[in-house]
Amino acid sequence: MAKLVFGMNLSLDGYVDHQEFAPPGAELFRHWTEYVRRLTGSLYGRRLYEAMRYWDEDHPEWTPERREFATAWRSQPKWVVSRSLKSVGPNATLVANDVAAAIRELKAGLTGEIQVGGPELAQSLTDLGLIDEYRLYFRPFVLGRGKPFFAGPRPPLRLVASDLIGEDAIRLTYVPA
């Protein structure tokens, strides 16, 4: 059975807004590349999926590290939860109807980790009891606004790990208590 993991970079005040963050340092970027390489796949809401489509096409200004991330991201399966999209890009599957049943089927039929991307999607899946783990990657920024990492109430959580990732990120890993 696959494990659903919701994990994103967030500010010290709890917001996810990658347009406002400075780019991650080399070690944190490498961490994300290795993480994506090991995933069974990723599950996205529409808005984050559309932002991540940036990695679908090469850009001449990319460093070798960015090309490596793009290769890892492109190779993994993606499932996109959206009622407004009519189609999705390469290696992606649209999930438009009966999201709960579709995600339960994914979990039951696969092994490894499936990354959940986007706070609103994570909230919906939390409400259904489907998120197995939360990974909060705190970066040293205070944004004061944006989309909160937790889009709503959570069940009680239990801390299972804390790690320094790179030069400035702390990862806290929680599971439902």
NUKOL-382663 format. One record per residue (C-alpha): residue number from 1; residue in three letters; x negated, y negated, z. Coordinates in steps of 0.2 Angstrom, whole numbers. Layout:
<nodes>
+------+-------+-------+-------+-------+
! keti ! fikol !     u !     v !     w !
+------+-------+-------+-------+-------+
!  NUM !   ALA !     X !     Y !     Z !
...
+------+-------+-------+-------+-------+
</nodes>
This chain:
<nodes>
+------+-------+-------+-------+-------+
! keti ! fikol !     u !     v !     w !
+------+-------+-------+-------+-------+
!    1 !   MET !     0 !     0 !     0 !
!    2 !   ALA !    -7 !   -17 !    -5 !
!    3 !   LYS !    -9 !   -31 !     8 !
!    4 !   LEU !    -2 !   -49 !     5 !
!    5 !   VAL !   -14 !   -62 !    11 !
!    6 !   PHE !   -10 !   -81 !    11 !
!    7 !   GLY !   -27 !   -90 !    12 !
!    8 !   MET !   -31 !  -108 !     6 !
!    9 !   ASN !   -43 !  -122 !     9 !
!   10 !   LEU !   -35 !  -135 !    21 !
!   11 !   SER !   -39 !  -151 !    29 !
!   12 !   LEU !   -42 !  -152 !    48 !
!   13 !   ASP !   -24 !  -160 !    49 !
!   14 !   GLY !   -17 !  -145 !    40 !
!   15 !   TYR !   -14 !  -151 !    22 !
!   16 !   VAL !   -18 !  -142 !     6 !
!   17 !   ASP !   -22 !  -155 !    -8 !
!   18 !   HIS !   -37 !  -150 !   -19 !
!   19 !   GLN !   -36 !  -166 !   -28 !
!   20 !   GLU !   -41 !  -175 !   -12 !
!   21 !   PHE !   -55 !  -163 !    -6 !
!   22 !   ALA !   -73 !  -165 !   -11 !
!   23 !   PRO !   -78 !  -150 !   -21 !
!   24 !   PRO !   -83 !  -135 !   -11 !
!   25 !   GLY !  -102 !  -132 !    -7 !
!   26 !   ALA !  -111 !  -119 !   -17 !
!   27 !   GLU !  -109 !  -105 !    -3 !
!   28 !   LEU !   -90 !  -108 !    -1 !
!   29 !   PHE !   -88 !  -108 !   -20 !
!   30 !   ARG !   -98 !   -92 !   -21 !
!   31 !   HIS !   -87 !   -85 !    -7 !
!   32 !   TRP !   -71 !   -88 !   -17 !
!   33 !   THR !   -78 !   -81 !   -33 !
!   34 !   GLU !   -83 !   -65 !   -24 !
!   35 !   TYR !   -66 !   -64 !   -15 !
!   36 !   VAL !   -57 !   -66 !   -32 !
!   37 !   ARG !   -68 !   -53 !   -40 !
!   38 !   ARG !   -62 !   -40 !   -26 !
!   39 !   LEU !   -43 !   -44 !   -27 !
!   40 !   THR !   -30 !   -32 !   -34 !
!   41 !   GLY !   -22 !   -48 !   -40 !
!   42 !   SER !   -14 !   -65 !   -36 !
!   43 !   LEU !     4 !   -70 !   -33 !
!   44 !   TYR !     7 !   -88 !   -37 !
!   45 !   GLY !    21 !  -101 !   -36 !
!   46 !   ARG !    24 !  -111 !   -52 !
!   47 !   ARG !    15 !  -127 !   -47 !
!   48 !   LEU !    -1 !  -118 !   -41 !
!   49 !   TYR !    -1 !  -107 !   -56 !
!   50 !   GLU !     0 !  -121 !   -68 !
!   51 !   ALA !   -15 !  -130 !   -59 !
!   52 !   MET !   -25 !  -113 !   -59 !
!   53 !   ARG !   -22 !  -112 !   -78 !
!   54 !   TYR !   -37 !  -124 !   -79 !
!   55 !   TRP !   -48 !  -108 !   -78 !
!   56 !   ASP !   -40 !  -100 !   -93 !
!   57 !   GLU !   -51 !  -110 !  -105 !
!   58 !   ASP !   -69 !  -113 !  -105 !
!   59 !   HIS !   -75 !  -131 !  -102 !
!   60 !   PRO !   -92 !  -137 !  -109 !
!   61 !   GLU !   -97 !  -146 !   -93 !
!   62 !   TRP !   -95 !  -130 !   -82 !
!   63 !   THR !  -110 !  -123 !   -73 !
!   64 !   PRO !  -114 !  -105 !   -73 !
!   65 !   GLU !  -105 !  -103 !   -56 !
!   66 !   ARG !   -89 !  -111 !   -63 !
!   67 !   ARG !   -90 !   -99 !   -78 !
!   68 !   GLU !   -92 !   -84 !   -66 !
!   69 !   PHE !   -77 !   -89 !   -56 !
!   70 !   ALA !   -67 !   -91 !   -72 !
!   71 !   THR !   -72 !   -74 !   -78 !
!   72 !   ALA !   -66 !   -66 !   -61 !
!   73 !   TRP !   -50 !   -76 !   -61 !
!   74 !   ARG !   -46 !   -72 !   -79 !
!   75 !   SER !   -49 !   -53 !   -77 !
!   76 !   GLN !   -37 !   -51 !   -62 !
!   77 !   PRO !   -18 !   -48 !   -64 !
!   78 !   LYS !    -7 !   -62 !   -59 !
!   79 !   TRP !    11 !   -63 !   -54 !
!   80 !   VAL !    20 !   -80 !   -55 !
!   81 !   VAL !    36 !   -83 !   -46 !
!   82 !   SER !    46 !   -95 !   -55 !
!   83 !   ARG !    64 !   -98 !   -61 !
!   84 !   SER !    59 !  -113 !   -72 !
!   85 !   LEU !    45 !  -105 !   -82 !
!   86 !   LYS !    50 !   -95 !   -98 !
!   87 !   SER !    33 !   -88 !  -101 !
!   88 !   VAL !    16 !   -86 !   -92 !
!   89 !   GLY !    -2 !   -85 !   -99 !
!   90 !   PRO !   -14 !   -71 !  -101 !
!   91 !   ASN !   -15 !   -57 !   -89 !
!   92 !   ALA !     1 !   -64 !   -80 !
!   93 !   THR !    18 !   -58 !   -77 !
!   94 !   LEU !    33 !   -69 !   -73 !
!   95 !   VAL !    44 !   -64 !   -58 !
!   96 !   ALA !    60 !   -74 !   -60 !
!   97 !   ASN !    73 !   -62 !   -53 !
!   98 !   ASP !    75 !   -53 !   -36 !
!   99 !   VAL !    58 !   -59 !   -30 !
!  100 !   ALA !    60 !   -49 !   -13 !
!  101 !   ALA !    62 !   -33 !   -23 !
!  102 !   ALA !    48 !   -36 !   -35 !
!  103 !   ILE !    36 !   -41 !   -22 !
!  104 !   ARG !    40 !   -26 !   -11 !
!  105 !   GLU !    38 !   -15 !   -27 !
!  106 !   LEU !    21 !   -23 !   -30 !
!  107 !   LYS !    15 !   -20 !   -12 !
!  108 !   ALA !    21 !    -2 !   -12 !
!  109 !   GLY !    14 !     2 !   -29 !
!  110 !   LEU !    -4 !    -5 !   -27 !
!  111 !   THR !   -18 !    -4 !   -15 !
!  112 !   GLY !   -30 !   -18 !   -10 !
!  113 !   GLU !   -27 !   -36 !    -7 !
!  114 !   ILE !   -15 !   -48 !   -17 !
!  115 !   GLN !   -18 !   -66 !   -14 !
!  116 !   VAL !    -3 !   -77 !   -11 !
!  117 !   GLY !    -6 !   -94 !   -18 !
!  118 !   GLY !     5 !  -109 !   -12 !
!  119 !   PRO !    13 !  -114 !     4 !
!  120 !   GLU !    31 !  -114 !    -2 !
!  121 !   LEU !    29 !   -96 !    -9 !
!  122 !   ALA !    20 !   -91 !     7 !
!  123 !   GLN !    35 !   -98 !    17 !
!  124 !   SER !    47 !   -88 !     7 !
!  125 !   LEU !    37 !   -72 !     8 !
!  126 !   THR !    35 !   -75 !    27 !
!  127 !   ASP !    54 !   -77 !    29 !
!  128 !   LEU !    55 !   -60 !    21 !
!  129 !   GLY !    42 !   -52 !    32 !
!  130 !   LEU !    30 !   -48 !    18 !
!  131 !   ILE !    14 !   -58 !    22 !
!  132 !   ASP !     1 !   -47 !    31 !
!  133 !   GLU !   -12 !   -59 !    34 !
!  134 !   TYR !   -15 !   -78 !    35 !
!  135 !   ARG !   -33 !   -85 !    31 !
!  136 !   LEU !   -35 !  -104 !    35 !
!  137 !   TYR !   -51 !  -111 !    28 !
!  138 !   PHE !   -53 !  -127 !    37 !
!  139 !   ARG !   -64 !  -141 !    28 !
!  140 !   PRO !   -70 !  -156 !    36 !
!  141 !   PHE !   -57 !  -168 !    29 !
!  142 !   VAL !   -42 !  -177 !    37 !
!  143 !   LEU !   -30 !  -181 !    23 !
!  144 !   GLY !   -15 !  -188 !    33 !
!  145 !   ARG !    -3 !  -182 !    19 !
!  146 !   GLY !     0 !  -169 !     7 !
!  147 !   LYS !     8 !  -152 !     7 !
!  148 !   PRO !     6 !  -143 !    24 !
!  149 !   PHE !    -2 !  -126 !    24 !
!  150 !   PHE !    13 !  -120 !    34 !
!  151 !   ALA !    28 !  -125 !    25 !
!  152 !   GLY !    39 !  -120 !    39 !
!  153 !   PRO !    40 !  -110 !    55 !
!  154 !   ARG !    30 !   -94 !    57 !
!  155 !   PRO !    32 !   -79 !    67 !
!  156 !   PRO !    19 !   -78 !    82 !
!  157 !   LEU !     2 !   -75 !    75 !
!  158 !   ARG !   -13 !   -66 !    83 !
!  159 !   LEU !   -31 !   -72 !    79 !
!  160 !   VAL !   -41 !   -57 !    73 !
!  161 !   ALA !   -57 !   -66 !    66 !
!  162 !   SER !   -66 !   -83 !    64 !
!  163 !   ASP !   -81 !   -85 !    52 !
!  164 !   LEU !   -92 !   -99 !    46 !
!  165 !   ILE !   -91 !   -99 !    27 !
!  166 !   GLY !  -104 !  -110 !    18 !
!  167 !   GLU !  -110 !  -126 !    26 !
!  168 !   ASP !   -94 !  -134 !    31 !
!  169 !   ALA !   -79 !  -122 !    31 !
!  170 !   ILE !   -72 !  -112 !    46 !
!  171 !   ARG !   -60 !   -97 !    41 !
!  172 !   LEU !   -48 !   -92 !    54 !
!  173 !   THR !   -39 !   -75 !    51 !
!  174 !   TYR !   -22 !   -72 !    59 !
!  175 !   VAL !   -10 !   -57 !    58 !
!  176 !   PRO !     8 !   -57 !    63 !
!  177 !   ALA !     9 !   -53 !    82 !
+------+-------+-------+-------+-------+
</nodes>
